[in-house]
């Protein structure tokens, strides 16, 4: 397999970023993606193979912390370590900013992501009960908890 190239995305990457984002059930809008790309207090990282965007992560700089706001790896590239590489680059970005901690929230049912975060040194800080609406098309209409996690930088 060809090794993905990781880099900071820019406004010229918006169309490719939007196409990648549409691969998930509740994608960010074009306006949300454009705002993240243009925000000086944010960094959008992308992973590409031969010019095709296969993953991204959005991290925001807060006064004392950084927050992972989104991370996505295209379904065909999951379970190959790309999520871990993107997460490590997010951690490094937080360190470059001088942030004290990296924060995130994740659906309680997303065991793969929770495992990735725990492996990277994140611990659970709390929960937001019933925070996420059910997945589109889900047979169970129960709302899902958000797990709040962080790790020191």
C-alpha positions, 0 to 999 in steps of 0.5 A, a space after each residue: 500500500 502507498 503511504 498517505 501524505 499528511 498535510 495542513 489543508 487550505 481553501 483550495 482543498 475545499 471541494 475535495 474535503 467536502 467530497 470526503 465529508 459526504 461519505 458520512 451520515 451527518 457531514 459538515 456543510 460546505 460553509 462549516 468546512 470553509 469556515 474551519 479552513 479559514 479560521 486562524 484558530 483552527 487547523 484542518 489536517 488531511 491525508 491523501 494518496 496520489 491526490 485523493 483525500 482519504 482522511 481529515 482531522 479538524 482541531 481548534 485552538 482554545 485559550 489553554 487547550 486544543 479541541 479535536 472537533 472532527 476526524 474522519 477516515 474513508 471507510 476503505 482506509 479504516 483499520 490501517 493506522 491512518 486514524 492513529 497517524 492523524 490523531 498523533 498529528 493533532 496532538 503535535 499541533 496542540 503542542 505547537 500551539 502550547 496547549 495544556 490539554 487536548 479535548 474531544 467528545 465521541 459517541 458512546 457506541 463508537 468503540 473503535 474510536 474510543 479504543 484509538 483515543 485510549 491507546 493515545 492516552 486519553 481518559 474519560 472526563 465525563 458524559 453528556 447523557 442523550 447528547 447525540 441523536 440516533 444515527 439516520 436509518 437506525 431502528 432504535 430511536 434512543 439518543 446516544 451519550 457523548 463521552 468527554 475525553 482529554 489528555 495532557 499535552 
